[in-house]
Amino acid sequence: MKNIIQLSLLSAALLSQLNAENQYTLESIDVTASQGTTLKKKDVTDSVTIITKEAIEESRVSTLDEALNKLGGLSMTQNGGAGKSTSMFIRGMSSKRVLVLIDGVRYNNPTGIGAAAEFSQIMLYNVEQIEIIKGAQSGVWGADASGGVINIITSKAKKGLHGVAAVEYGSFDSKKASMQASYATDKYDILIGGIVYDIDGFSAVEKIKSDVQYGKRYDELGYEKDLYQNNSINMKLGYNIGEKDRVEVNLQTVNSLVNYDDSAYDAASGGYVPIDSTIPNTYLQNRFYNLAYKHNGDTHQIKINYNLSTFKREILGAYGSYIYKGSVNEIKADDKITYMEDGFVRIGASYQKFEQEEITANTTKNYSAISAFATNYNKLSLIQELNTILTQSIRYDSYDNFDNSLTGKLGAKQFIHNDFYISANVGTGYNAPTLGQLYGQYGANPNLKPEESLTTDITLGNDIIWLTGFYNEITDLIDYDNILGYVQTSGKSKFKGLEIGYEDFYFDSLGVGATYTYVKTEDAEGKELARRPKEQVDAKATYYVSEEFDIGVNAQYIGERYDGADKTGAQTGKYLITNLVSNVKVNKYVTVYGKIDNLSDKYYQTVDGYATAGRSLYLGLIAKY
């Protein structure tokens, strides 16, 4: 890695410069999710990571979990290959505590195993930007946001007629084809797109680390492949009623077939171990709808939304077939009232209904919440001409099945010299147990009660280098035990650590970046939580040989990590993965690319007994009009 960077630096000094826009040279990036309204990144107090369209295109990541891992610097674990169950951690806080939005529509599945968003099911063919907002955001977004928010913004139609088509083929007989077309006038706009993704894959399971055959891949063990298929469609319609008023209709569908492997009780270990099997299979049908009215006035920006997320899982297993349906209905209205040049208050209210229907047993479970919220924002010049940014948010949620909650968030950012700043945030969070945790098919516990959380962070730095320290608490943590199912630990679980980041662009042709994350976790009994790496390093470098050709490398080191709580189970960390990618622009319409994942063919597991891909090669072509 060091030699590659040194070689790139030397080459960059000798070869021609590059003026094209890329993931390192974007000067001004908007953030939508931080305060529930659009602000420039430099004007946000929160700790934010932005994955731009340029970064997605240059790295050629295909799915949301891949982008969060490779480009977002987040810790991920996965039970097998493409499409399999994935968990993600922000500062040690798990997926369940992170709200995922697609154009403002909730993606967290209330019926899902682990009660989290299905990261591996979202393809990135139509994504413009991914925002990762760290720290409690319940004061802005309510439940499911006690650890942060991931906001996915999809493509918008641009003036005139535009289109893009892409194909890719690679290892494990991976085939991907996508297209998107749009047309826009001053009065109306339409966008439609879709993707077909099919991969034979490899066995979801391999031998656990304590087995003498650990280290052998599925073909050496004679295991069957577990394929994955994904067919997704998106559509957007917009009509401008006048200069200030607009209505929109958005639709996104995800249809997937996931082959995975089962588990069986192992008397020797006293727990369940993964086993190779031809079943179970899962069919997923997820739908996301949005109907919106927007008024963009001089002092009032009014939005009225109806959002609907529906989830259907049909499971064909060794012990029978099950169908689960879930939905989240949301009606929300808010008004951003600008009362000074750089000051506004955003007020609103919402109604949410979470529902799970188990068709097999003909039972339905649900709960609802009525909410009111407000956010105040000011950018001032209190110290000479250096900006001071202050934010305050408060939210009240009234639940029909749980205790009501009052959450809030305070943030401050003070520029010290030019773009160098110090910022601090404190927020409270509230996480109601999901329907999947209360009444689902795996480890359900109807006696669970809501979690409450507190998150704090302080950052010193600028856009090039920064240091963040954080401390988080969760009261009455809900976790999953392989034997007992969902359990709740009374008391406070703690998450603390630091993040160091660096990103810069040299000689107009070399972009480099790196982040280091240290996390220490412990539950209320002082036991270290499972599957969180204590240390993680993410690094990247992209050399732009010319406007038509670039080559990039990214690497990730995972430090000590244990599969079980209190440093029990297999040690699944202490490995380095390196990936290589290159893009060649044939002409202004066509680009071809190639990428190699796991360049060194490293054997590793993120979850004990579940396989990861070895060295993998992919080739693709993109045509734009």
PEJO-V356899 format. One record per pair of residues at least 6 apart in sequence whose C-alpha atoms are under 6 Angstrom apart, sorted by the first residue. I is the first residue (numbers start at 1). J is the second residue. D is the distance in whole Angstrom. If there is no record, write none. Layout:
i: [I	I]
j: [J	J]
d: [D	D]
//
This chain:
i: [17	17	18	18	18	18	22	23	23	29	29	30	30	30	31	31	31	31	32	45	45	45	47	48	48	49	50	50	51	51	52	53	53	61	62	62	63	63	63	64	64	65	65	68	75	75	76	76	77	77	77	78	78	79	79	80	80	80	80	81	83	83	87	88	88	93	95	96	96	97	97	97	97	98	98	98	98	98	99	99	99	100	100	100	100	101	101	101	102	103	105	107	108	108	109	109	110	110	110	111	111	111	112	115	126	126	127	127	127	128	128	128	129	130	130	131	131	132	132	133	133	134	135	135	135	136	136	136	136	136	136	136	137	137	137	138	138	138	139	139	139	139	139	139	143	143	144	146	157	157	157	158	159	159	160	160	161	161	162	162	162	163	163	163	163	164	164	164	164	165	165	165	165	166	166	166	166	167	167	167	167	168	168	168	168	169	169	169	170	170	171	171	172	172	173	173	174	174	175	175	176	176	177	177	178	178	179	179	180	180	181	181	182	182	183	183	187	187	188	188	189	189	190	190	191	191	192	192	193	193	194	194	195	195	196	196	197	197	198	199	199	200	201	201	201	202	202	203	203	203	203	204	204	204	204	205	205	205	206	206	206	207	207	208	208	226	226	227	228	228	229	229	230	230	231	232	232	233	233	234	234	235	235	236	236	237	237	238	238	239	239	240	244	244	245	245	246	246	247	247	248	248	249	249	250	250	251	251	252	252	253	253	254	254	255	255	256	256	257	257	258	258	259	261	261	262	262	263	263	263	264	264	265	265	266	279	280	280	281	281	282	282	283	283	284	284	285	286	286	287	287	288	288	289	289	290	290	291	291	292	292	293	293	294	294	295	295	299	299	300	300	301	301	302	302	303	303	304	304	305	305	306	306	307	308	308	309	309	310	310	311	311	312	312	313	313	314	314	315	315	323	324	324	325	325	326	326	326	327	327	328	328	329	329	330	330	331	331	332	332	333	333	334	334	335	335	336	336	337	337	338	342	342	343	343	344	344	345	345	346	346	347	347	348	348	349	349	350	350	351	351	352	352	353	353	354	354	355	355	356	356	357	357	368	368	369	369	370	370	371	371	372	372	373	373	374	374	375	375	376	376	377	377	378	378	379	379	380	380	381	381	386	387	388	388	389	389	390	390	391	391	392	392	393	393	394	394	395	395	396	396	397	397	398	407	408	408	409	409	410	410	411	411	412	412	413	413	414	414	415	419	420	420	421	421	422	422	423	423	424	424	425	425	426	426	427	427	428	428	429	429	430	430	431	431	432	433	437	438	438	438	443	443	445	451	451	452	452	453	453	453	454	454	455	456	456	457	457	458	458	459	459	460	460	464	464	464	465	465	466	466	467	467	468	468	469	469	470	470	471	471	472	472	473	473	474	474	475	475	476	476	476	476	477	477	478	478	479	479	480	491	492	493	493	493	494	494	495	495	496	496	497	497	497	498	498	499	499	500	500	501	501	502	502	503	503	504	504	505	509	509	510	510	511	511	512	512	513	513	514	514	515	515	516	516	517	517	518	518	519	521	521	522	522	527	528	528	529	530	530	530	530	531	531	531	532	533	533	533	534	535	536	536	536	537	537	538	538	539	539	540	540	541	541	542	542	543	543	544	548	548	549	549	550	550	551	551	552	552	553	553	554	554	555	555	556	556	557	557	558	558	558	559	559	560	560	561	561	561	562	562	562	563	563	572	577	578	578	579	579	579	579	580	580	581	581	582	582	583	583	584	584	585	589	589	590	590	591	591	592	592	593	593	594	594	595	595	596	596	597	597	598	599	601	601	605	605]
j: [508	509	508	509	546	547	54	54	55	40	41	39	40	41	38	39	40	41	38	411	412	413	134	132	133	132	130	131	129	130	129	128	129	67	123	124	122	123	124	119	122	119	120	74	88	89	87	88	86	87	606	85	86	85	610	204	610	611	612	612	120	121	95	94	95	147	116	115	116	144	145	146	147	144	145	147	148	149	144	145	149	107	149	150	151	107	151	152	152	153	307	117	116	117	116	117	434	435	436	326	435	436	436	436	154	155	153	154	155	153	154	155	153	151	152	150	151	149	150	148	149	148	147	148	455	146	147	148	427	428	429	455	145	146	148	145	146	429	393	394	395	407	408	409	430	431	431	429	182	184	191	184	184	185	183	184	182	183	181	182	625	180	181	624	625	179	180	623	624	178	179	622	623	177	178	621	622	176	177	620	621	175	176	619	620	175	618	619	617	618	616	617	200	201	199	200	198	199	197	198	196	197	195	196	194	195	193	194	192	193	191	192	190	191	189	190	239	240	238	239	237	238	236	237	235	236	234	235	233	234	232	233	231	232	230	231	229	230	229	227	228	227	225	226	227	225	226	218	224	225	226	260	261	610	611	609	610	611	609	610	611	214	609	608	609	259	260	259	257	258	256	257	255	256	255	253	254	252	253	251	252	250	251	249	250	248	249	247	248	246	247	246	295	296	294	295	293	294	292	293	291	292	290	291	289	290	288	289	287	288	286	287	285	286	284	285	283	284	282	283	281	282	281	276	277	274	275	273	274	275	272	273	271	272	272	317	316	317	315	316	314	315	313	314	312	313	312	310	311	309	310	308	309	307	308	306	307	305	306	304	305	303	304	302	303	301	302	337	338	336	337	335	336	334	335	333	334	332	333	331	332	330	331	330	328	329	327	328	326	327	325	326	324	325	323	324	322	323	321	322	359	357	358	356	357	355	356	357	354	355	353	354	352	353	351	352	350	351	349	350	348	349	347	348	346	347	345	346	344	345	344	378	379	377	378	376	377	375	376	374	375	373	374	372	373	371	372	370	371	369	370	368	369	367	368	366	367	365	366	364	365	363	364	399	400	398	399	397	398	396	397	395	396	394	395	393	394	392	393	391	392	390	391	389	390	388	389	387	388	387	388	415	415	413	414	412	413	411	412	410	411	409	410	408	409	407	408	406	407	405	406	404	405	404	428	427	428	426	427	425	426	424	425	423	424	422	423	421	422	421	462	461	462	460	461	459	460	458	459	457	458	456	457	455	456	454	455	453	454	452	453	451	452	450	451	450	450	444	444	445	446	485	486	486	475	476	474	475	473	474	475	472	473	472	470	471	469	470	468	469	467	468	466	467	502	503	504	501	502	500	501	499	500	498	499	497	498	496	497	495	496	494	495	493	494	492	493	491	492	488	489	490	491	488	489	487	488	486	487	486	524	524	522	523	524	521	522	520	521	519	520	518	519	520	517	518	516	517	515	516	514	515	513	514	512	513	511	512	511	543	544	542	543	541	542	540	541	539	540	538	539	537	538	536	537	535	536	534	535	534	528	529	528	529	566	565	566	565	562	563	564	565	561	562	563	561	559	560	561	560	559	557	558	559	556	557	555	556	554	555	553	554	552	553	551	552	550	551	550	584	585	583	584	582	583	581	582	580	581	579	580	578	579	577	578	576	577	575	576	573	574	575	573	574	573	574	571	572	573	570	571	572	569	570	606	598	598	599	596	597	598	599	595	596	594	595	593	594	592	593	591	592	591	623	624	622	623	621	622	620	621	619	620	618	619	617	618	616	617	615	616	615	615	614	615	611	612]
d: [6	6	6	5	6	6	6	5	5	6	6	5	4	6	6	5	6	6	4	6	6	5	6	6	5	5	6	5	6	5	5	5	6	6	6	6	6	5	6	5	6	5	5	6	6	5	6	5	6	5	5	6	4	5	5	4	5	5	6	6	5	6	6	6	5	6	5	6	5	5	6	5	5	6	5	5	5	5	5	5	5	5	6	5	6	6	5	6	5	5	6	6	5	4	6	6	5	6	6	6	6	4	6	6	6	6	6	4	6	6	5	5	5	6	5	6	5	6	5	5	5	5	5	5	6	4	5	5	5	6	6	6	5	6	6	5	6	5	5	5	5	5	4	6	6	5	5	4	5	6	6	6	5	6	5	5	6	5	6	5	5	6	4	6	5	6	5	6	4	6	4	6	5	6	5	6	4	6	4	6	6	6	5	6	4	5	6	6	6	4	5	6	6	5	6	6	6	4	6	5	6	4	6	5	6	4	5	6	6	4	6	6	6	4	6	5	6	5	6	4	6	5	6	5	6	5	6	4	6	5	5	4	6	5	6	5	6	5	5	6	5	4	6	6	5	4	5	6	6	4	5	6	6	6	6	6	4	5	5	6	6	5	5	5	4	5	6	5	6	5	5	5	6	4	5	5	5	6	5	6	4	6	5	6	5	6	5	6	4	6	5	4	5	5	6	5	6	5	6	5	6	5	6	5	6	5	6	5	6	5	6	5	6	5	6	5	6	5	6	5	6	5	5	6	5	6	6	5	4	5	5	6	6	4	6	6	5	4	6	5	6	5	6	5	6	5	5	6	5	6	5	6	5	6	5	6	5	6	5	6	4	6	5	6	5	5	5	5	5	6	5	5	5	6	4	6	6	6	4	6	5	6	5	5	6	5	5	5	6	4	6	5	6	4	6	5	6	4	5	5	6	6	5	6	5	5	4	6	6	5	6	5	6	5	6	4	5	5	6	4	5	6	5	4	6	6	6	4	5	5	4	6	5	5	4	6	5	6	4	5	5	6	4	6	5	5	4	6	5	6	5	5	5	6	4	5	5	6	4	6	5	6	4	6	6	5	4	6	5	6	4	6	5	6	4	6	6	6	4	6	5	6	5	6	5	6	4	6	5	5	6	6	6	6	5	6	5	6	5	6	5	6	5	5	5	6	4	6	5	6	5	6	5	5	5	6	6	6	4	6	5	6	4	6	5	6	4	5	5	4	6	5	5	6	6	6	5	6	5	6	4	6	5	6	4	6	5	6	5	6	5	6	5	5	5	4	6	5	5	5	4	4	5	6	6	5	6	5	5	4	6	6	5	4	6	5	6	4	6	6	6	4	6	5	5	5	6	6	4	6	5	6	5	5	5	6	4	6	6	6	4	6	5	6	5	5	5	5	4	6	5	5	5	6	5	6	5	6	6	4	5	5	6	4	5	6	5	6	5	6	5	5	4	6	6	5	6	5	6	5	6	4	5	5	6	4	6	6	4	6	5	6	5	6	5	6	4	6	5	5	4	6	5	6	5	6	5	6	5	5	5	6	4	6	5	6	5	5	6	6	5	4	6	5	5	6	6	6	4	6	5	6	5	6	6	5	6	5	6	5	6	4	6	5	6	4	6	5	4	6	5	6	5	6	5	6	4	6	5	6	5	6	5	6	4	6	5	6	4	5	5	6	5	4	5	6	6	5	5	6	4	6	5	5	6	6	5	6	6	5	5	6	6	5	6	4	6	6	6	4	6	5	4	5	5	6	4	6	5	6	4	6	5	6	4	6	5	6	5	6	5	5	6	5	4	6	6]
//
